[in-house]
């Protein structure tokens, strides 16, 4: 069978492709055109911008660390075991991908709030409440971002050659040693890619955060929340914060480009 001639794009495909590209790119160009480039440095050093940026970076990093500790074992269970109910577990773990973030925030509130299933016990024993604290931000970001890491690591585990693990087992290594010394180094690119995706998703989280953690400057007001608030009173500050998030998003795609598209596409 002859291969189709390269380089030619049928008009019925070219027109909607061009329109779709413009639809996605024009808003980003508008953001760049309207950015206050002349006083960008001064805007970045404003106290509110700096606080939101610092809080976002810290909470996104903590959420990614928690997601790695919890998510990598989940991915291993999904990829390497034959336990019953594995498909149900996968569905439950990936629900936050399609669940509206606000609904996730409500769910967290009902479980970890002062009157929640677990939050009530925590408050009775310690007098501590999780909602409307920086910890609540980390929990909300972990909830919505961890599925990205789980999916990435599970895919890497399924693609990895299991013969290396079998060889380690024949040499007397137990499953924990095999995981630490063989499996984890083998899938480390997938773990790194999942961590980057998780971090970027946590950095841009809005709905679950504002529902479960509130919007308090210096405590729970992350960059997306600060953008929403600034848009009502200081649009230029909102644009500056949006630019930061745009730069992070583009950097994330560049970091993952080789993994997604291969070396040929990256060249």
C-alpha positions as CSV (number, residue, x, y, z in Angstrom):
1,X,0.0,0.0,0.0
2,X,1.4,3.4,-1.0
3,X,2.0,5.9,1.6
4,X,0.1,9.3,1.4
5,X,2.1,12.2,0.0
6,X,3.6,14.2,2.8
7,X,3.3,18.0,3.0
8,X,-0.2,18.3,1.5
9,X,-3.1,19.1,3.9
10,X,-6.7,18.7,2.6
11,X,-8.6,22.0,2.7
12,X,-11.5,20.5,4.9
13,X,-8.8,19.7,7.5
14,X,-6.7,22.8,7.1
15,X,-9.5,25.4,7.7
16,X,-10.8,24.0,11.0
17,X,-7.2,23.3,12.1
18,X,-6.3,26.9,11.5
19,X,-9.4,28.2,13.2
20,X,-8.8,25.9,16.2
21,X,-5.2,27.1,16.5
22,X,-6.2,30.7,16.4
23,X,-8.9,30.0,19.0
24,X,-6.2,28.6,21.4
25,X,-3.4,31.0,20.6
26,X,-5.1,34.4,20.3
27,X,-6.1,34.7,24.1
28,X,-2.5,34.0,25.0
29,X,-1.3,36.6,22.5
30,X,-3.8,39.0,24.0
31,X,-2.3,38.4,27.4
32,X,1.2,39.1,26.1
33,X,0.1,42.3,24.2
34,X,-1.7,43.8,27.2
35,X,1.0,42.9,29.7
36,X,2.5,46.0,31.4
37,X,6.1,45.3,30.2
38,X,7.4,48.8,31.2
39,X,6.7,48.3,34.9
40,X,6.8,44.5,35.0
41,X,9.7,44.4,37.5
42,X,8.0,46.8,39.9
43,X,4.8,44.7,39.7
44,X,6.6,41.5,40.5
45,X,8.1,43.0,43.6
46,X,4.8,44.2,45.0
47,X,4.0,42.5,48.4
48,X,0.8,40.9,47.3
49,X,2.4,39.4,44.2
50,X,5.4,38.1,46.1
51,X,3.3,36.5,48.8
52,X,1.0,34.8,46.3
53,X,4.0,33.6,44.3
54,X,5.9,32.3,47.4
55,X,2.8,30.5,48.8
56,X,2.0,28.9,45.4
57,X,5.6,27.6,44.9
58,X,5.8,26.2,48.5
59,X,2.3,24.6,48.5
60,X,2.7,23.1,45.0
61,X,6.1,21.7,45.9
62,X,4.7,20.2,49.1
63,X,1.7,18.8,47.3
64,X,3.9,17.2,44.7
65,X,6.1,15.6,47.4
66,X,3.0,14.2,49.1
67,X,1.6,13.0,45.8
68,X,4.9,11.1,45.1
69,X,4.9,9.4,48.4
70,X,1.3,8.3,48.0
71,X,0.9,8.1,44.3
72,X,3.9,6.0,43.2
73,X,2.8,3.0,45.4
74,X,-0.7,3.3,44.0
75,X,0.7,3.3,40.5
76,X,2.7,0.2,41.3
77,X,-0.3,-1.6,42.7
78,X,-2.3,-0.8,39.5
79,X,0.5,-1.8,37.1
80,X,2.1,-4.8,38.9
81,X,-0.5,-6.6,40.8
82,X,-3.6,-8.7,39.9
83,X,-5.6,-7.8,42.9
84,X,-9.4,-7.9,42.6
85,X,-11.1,-4.6,42.2
86,X,-8.1,-3.0,40.5
87,X,-10.2,-1.4,37.8
88,X,-12.4,0.1,40.5
89,X,-9.4,1.4,42.3
90,X,-8.1,3.0,39.1
91,X,-11.5,4.6,38.5
92,X,-11.6,6.0,42.0
93,X,-8.0,7.3,41.8
94,X,-8.7,9.1,38.5
95,X,-12.0,10.6,39.5
96,X,-10.4,14.0,40.4
97,X,-9.4,14.3,36.8
98,X,-13.0,14.7,35.7
99,X,-14.5,15.9,38.9
100,X,-15.2,19.7,39.0
101,X,-12.6,21.1,41.5
102,X,-15.2,22.9,43.5
103,X,-17.0,19.6,44.1
104,X,-13.6,18.2,45.3
105,X,-13.3,21.1,47.7
106,X,-16.8,20.4,49.0
107,X,-16.0,16.8,49.5
108,X,-12.8,17.6,51.3
109,X,-14.7,20.0,53.6
110,X,-17.3,17.3,54.4
111,X,-14.5,14.9,55.4
112,X,-11.9,17.1,57.0
113,X,-13.9,20.2,58.1
114,X,-14.7,20.8,61.8
115,X,-17.9,18.9,61.5
116,X,-16.6,16.5,58.9
117,X,-16.2,12.7,59.2
118,X,-12.6,12.9,60.2
119,X,-12.2,16.6,60.9
120,X,-14.6,16.4,63.9
121,X,-12.5,13.7,65.6
122,X,-9.3,15.8,64.9
123,X,-10.9,18.9,66.4
124,X,-12.2,17.0,69.5
125,X,-8.8,15.4,70.1
126,X,-6.4,18.3,69.3
127,X,-8.6,21.5,68.9
128,X,-7.0,21.9,65.4
129,X,-9.1,22.5,62.3
130,X,-7.7,22.0,58.8
131,X,-9.9,24.2,56.6
132,X,-8.8,27.8,55.8
133,X,-5.1,27.0,56.6
134,X,-2.0,26.6,54.5
135,X,-2.3,22.8,55.1
136,X,-5.7,22.9,53.5
137,X,-4.2,24.4,50.4
138,X,-1.6,21.5,50.2
139,X,-4.4,18.9,50.7
140,X,-6.6,20.5,48.0
141,X,-3.8,20.7,45.6
142,X,-2.7,17.1,46.3
143,X,-6.2,15.9,45.8
144,X,-6.6,17.4,42.3
145,X,-3.0,16.9,41.1
146,X,-2.0,13.4,42.3
147,X,-4.0,11.5,39.5
148,X,-1.6,13.1,36.9
149,X,1.4,11.5,38.7
150,X,-0.4,8.1,39.1
151,X,-1.3,7.9,35.5
152,X,2.2,8.8,34.3
153,X,3.9,6.4,36.6
154,X,1.5,3.6,35.9
155,X,2.1,4.0,32.2
156,X,5.9,3.9,32.7
157,X,5.6,0.8,34.8
158,X,3.5,-1.0,32.2
159,X,6.0,0.0,29.5
160,X,9.1,-1.1,31.5
161,X,10.7,-4.4,30.8
162,X,9.7,-6.7,33.7
163,X,12.6,-9.1,32.9
164,X,15.0,-6.9,35.0
165,X,12.7,-7.4,38.0
166,X,12.5,-11.1,37.3
167,X,16.3,-11.3,37.2
168,X,16.6,-9.5,40.5
169,X,14.1,-11.9,42.1
170,X,16.1,-14.9,40.8
171,X,19.2,-13.4,42.5
172,X,17.4,-13.4,45.8
173,X,16.1,-9.8,46.1
174,X,12.8,-9.4,47.9
175,X,10.0,-7.3,46.3
176,X,10.9,-4.2,48.3
177,X,14.6,-4.4,47.4
178,X,13.6,-5.0,43.7
179,X,11.3,-2.0,43.8
180,X,14.0,0.3,45.3
181,X,17.0,-0.9,43.3
182,X,15.5,-1.9,40.0
183,X,11.9,-0.8,39.4
184,X,12.2,2.8,40.6
185,X,15.4,3.6,38.7
186,X,13.9,2.0,35.6
187,X,10.8,4.2,35.6
188,X,12.4,7.3,37.0
189,X,11.8,9.3,33.7
190,X,8.1,8.5,34.1
191,X,8.1,9.5,37.8
192,X,9.9,12.8,36.9
193,X,7.4,13.5,34.1
194,X,4.5,12.8,36.5
195,X,6.0,15.0,39.2
196,X,6.3,17.9,36.7
197,X,2.7,17.5,35.6
198,X,1.5,17.2,39.2
199,X,3.4,20.3,40.2
200,X,2.1,22.3,37.4
201,X,-1.5,21.2,38.1
202,X,-1.1,22.0,41.8
203,X,0.3,25.4,41.0
204,X,-2.8,26.3,38.9
205,X,-5.4,24.9,41.2
206,X,-8.3,27.2,42.0
207,X,-11.7,25.6,42.7
208,X,-10.9,23.1,45.4
209,X,-8.5,25.6,47.1
210,X,-11.0,28.5,47.4
211,X,-13.7,26.1,48.6
212,X,-11.7,24.2,51.1
213,X,-9.0,26.7,52.1
214,X,-10.5,30.1,51.5
215,X,-8.8,33.2,50.1
216,X,-6.6,34.7,52.9
217,X,-3.6,36.7,51.8
218,X,-0.3,35.2,53.0
219,X,-2.0,32.0,54.3
220,X,-4.2,30.5,51.5
221,X,-4.2,33.1,48.7
222,X,-2.3,31.3,45.9
223,X,-1.6,32.8,42.5
224,X,-4.8,31.7,40.8
225,X,-6.8,33.1,43.7
226,X,-4.8,36.3,43.6
227,X,-5.5,36.6,39.8
228,X,-9.2,36.2,40.4
229,X,-9.2,38.9,43.2
230,X,-6.9,41.3,41.4
231,X,-9.0,41.1,38.2
232,X,-11.8,43.0,40.0
233,X,-9.6,45.9,41.3
234,X,-6.2,45.8,39.6
235,X,-6.3,44.2,36.1
236,X,-2.6,44.8,35.5
237,X,-1.6,42.9,38.6
238,X,-3.9,40.0,37.4
239,X,-2.1,40.1,34.0
240,X,1.3,39.9,35.7
241,X,0.3,36.9,37.8
242,X,-1.3,35.3,34.7
243,X,2.0,35.8,32.9
244,X,3.9,33.9,35.6
245,X,1.4,31.0,35.3
246,X,1.7,31.1,31.5
247,X,5.5,30.9,31.7
248,X,5.3,27.9,34.1
249,X,2.9,26.1,31.8
250,X,5.1,26.6,28.8
251,X,8.2,25.5,30.7
252,X,6.3,22.4,31.8
253,X,5.4,21.5,28.2
254,X,9.0,22.1,27.1
255,X,10.3,19.8,29.9
256,X,7.9,17.0,28.8
257,X,8.2,17.6,25.1
258,X,10.9,14.9,24.5
259,X,9.0,12.4,26.6
260,X,5.7,12.9,24.8
261,X,6.9,13.4,21.2
262,X,10.2,11.5,21.1
263,X,13.7,12.6,20.2
264,X,12.8,13.2,16.6
265,X,10.1,15.7,17.4
266,X,12.3,17.4,20.0
267,X,15.1,17.9,17.5
